[in-house]
Amino acid sequence: MSIEEKFARLGTDNAPGQEVRQAADGIEKLMRGDTLEGTPVDFSHGDVDAFLPTPGSLEVFSAGYAMGAKQAYTEYRGDIGIREMVAERLSAFTGAPVDARDGLIITPGTQGALFLAIATTTARGDKVAIMQPDYFANRKLVEFFEGEMIPVQLDYVNAGNNAGINLNELEQAFKDGAKVFLFSNPNNPAGVVYSADEIAAIAELASRYGATVIVDQLYSRLLYSGLAYTHLRASKIDPENVITIMGPSKTESLSGYRLGVAFGSKKLIDRMEKLQAIVSLRAGGYSQAVLRTWFAEEAGWMDERIRLHQAIRDDLLTVLRGCDGVFARTPQAGSYLFPRLPKLAVSYADFIKILRLQAGVSVTPGTEFSPHCADSIRFNFSQDHKAAVAAVERLVTLVDRYRA
Amino acid sequence: MSIEEKFARLGTDNAPGQEVRQAADGIEKLMRGDTLEGTPVDFSHGDVDAFLPTPGSLEVFSAGYAMGAKQAYTEYRGDIGIREMVAERLSAFTGAPVDARDGLIITPGTQGALFLAIATTTARGDKVAIMQPDYFANRKLVEFFEGEMIPVQLDYVNAGNNAGINLNELEQAFKDGAKVFLFSNPNNPAGVVYSADEIAAIAELASRYGATVIVDQLYSRLLYSGLAYTHLRASKIDPENVITIMGPSKTESLSGYRLGVAFGSKKLIDRMEKLQAIVSLRAGGYSQAVLRTWFAEEAGWMDERIRLHQAIRDDLLTVLRGCDGVFARTPQAGSYLFPRLPKLAVSYADFIKILRLQAGVSVTPGTEFSPHCADSIRFNFSQDHKAAVAAVERLVTLVDRYRA
């Protein structure tokens, strides 16, 4: 593949937060009616002004700075003291041991971890099973390394208490030679959590076919009341065949520090460090110190954060479900909502632009997550509660205005 | 190439700062005499406890944190306000315009910029000319993307006022199909600056053969007294064929924030942003704010920093040149010294381990920079002055002790 082709496939204009680089020529001709007033809401990512970073993060960063050279120049995989602290907490959280010395790497954000995980498992022509829908970068990562993507459908609409993975398709992907399976749990964008049965089946199939599983658990701490979460790494699977990815960028609102971790397979973590050495050297040294706050928040802080998100979720669902033809499954974890819209008189792509221009509401198009989700849009509802509800009310008004 | 082969070529055990992961089994058998007492010095990177970060960096970081979401979630290429500020200063420094909107990207360190620059210019089988010796990651980056490296020799030993690039070899590399030429100026490890004539010749050859030039100018601000520096981007060359890389990690001791910039070719910067979106999303948002201090240090601060480094440089040269058989060219910029050692009774690789164990002195082996430099070692002399001089005196003592 030529370098031009390779980069033509990496478009980011619709990626969350990049709308500022979009042109919207000619869209005015399609517009109907007046602008809707209200506080603009950018649902493409969480608002860290509405849900503030973990208390004390800046103080811990400053303490890291004060440590000087020791904190600025860590091993490429991160400071050993911090790795030891984090490994213990992640071991308790996930229910399976984490080796601080050889089985964990600190990365610049979970994006950094995902990049390294795909880069170290996927050579040109290797087959990789990925879910549809799933986090938009997954597809791009596989394409960048010239892997061959085998899509597996997630039927979250009709899945009952399951996330809705099509296990027959997953097995067929392994039969067809997929050596790697990459998925997010909870699913980004649909907000569904894989059931214990689904995780057991994934572990069993991956083991039978000798595949490596990379599971992105970025949102696994923000689990709504009464729900259970099953960690793949604590199930019946060879730990050397699993990489788990997490980070404090979302629930903890620490994205501005760019921190993530990958843990599990020592062989793969070792490769990931070799690659990180030429990609970015290390996660920012002083930022690494902020991981000291992770899983060590004051009592009740996380419960309250979950409660507040659940309240926003429920209010948005009420508004969305009041709109004829909208389908919205209840998110079980995380802060994403992924409703389907009814048929409209304009294309969904144009509707999303109109929504931004006429209602001050930015969302991410479903096509970023799956070619089969053009009628869906993703919201990150980690926002100011009132502003988010008002914004979704404006969305509903525009759905009615542009209804086919 | 299989993924195993690919990563076998990315060894980092001898990379600066990674010595902690090295085993040194059996080295005791080769040791002669006693341990030399003294403050341990890690010359593999600069000591930010000896040369502190730019005054005010933590305050500017904290102000970025206080800005909240706006600073945490920037465009992938970085905050536009900061890009505008930095573009103007880089334009003044390099003597050629920098386009803030389309011609500059903020990256996680200059390593991040180098990675993106090679990734966006080098497809499998593409030929890339690189200098020998040069920064050790250059070779690894070309190998990682399965490019074909064409080495060009830098004869810094016999170059007079030139850096010593073999221009015939560079032209031959272009004739043989190299589309990209990557080099550091000042050269890492040798500390030499390419003369105006050499830069003009590089520009002329690259233009004639239509090659893209990536120039790593990380140390270009730390220029010793009486010397001139020629910016390639301000010479006779199509600006779309040049990427310049800089950052505040070294001279300004801001490495703990992980900040770099690449600027020049709009086409390549655009690709680099697309790739950054899946590699690390962006340079840490709050860290980006620290660039506000860059090229805006208080009057006299940089002059004083240069003066102090020059004083260390001169003292180390005196000690090294007092040792029979050592050759050391005077660095013209930056804080690297790259002396050649005389013949020893142990291998140079073993000597470097012995040096660390017997004298508490860590250096980087010449083989990291060129296969032809096994007899050389690299020091980063941005260290406590007295400790550095004492450490190099211990080195000289050990050279005498292990002399062949």
Interface residues (C-beta under 8 A of the other chain):
Chain A: M1 S2 I3 K6 F7 L10 G11 T12 A15 G17 Q18 V20 R21 H45 D47 V48 D49 P53 L58 F61 S62 G64 Y65 G68 A69 Q71 A72 Y73 E75 Y76 P108 G109 Q111 G112 L114 F115 T120 T121 T122 A123 R124 D126 A137 K140 L141 F144 S255 G256 Y257 R258 R271 E273 K274 L275 A277 I278 V279 S280 L281 R282 A283 G284 G285 Y286 S287
Chain B: M1 S2 I3 K6 F7 L10 G11 T12 A15 G17 Q18 V20 R21 H45 D47 V48 D49 P53 L58 F61 S62 G64 Y65 G68 A69 Q71 A72 Y73 E75 Y76 I80 P108 G109 Q111 G112 L114 F115 T120 T121 T122 A123 R124 D126 A137 K140 L141 F144 S255 G256 Y257 R258 R271 E273 K274 L275 A277 I278 V279 S280 L281 R282 A283 G284 G285 Y286 S287
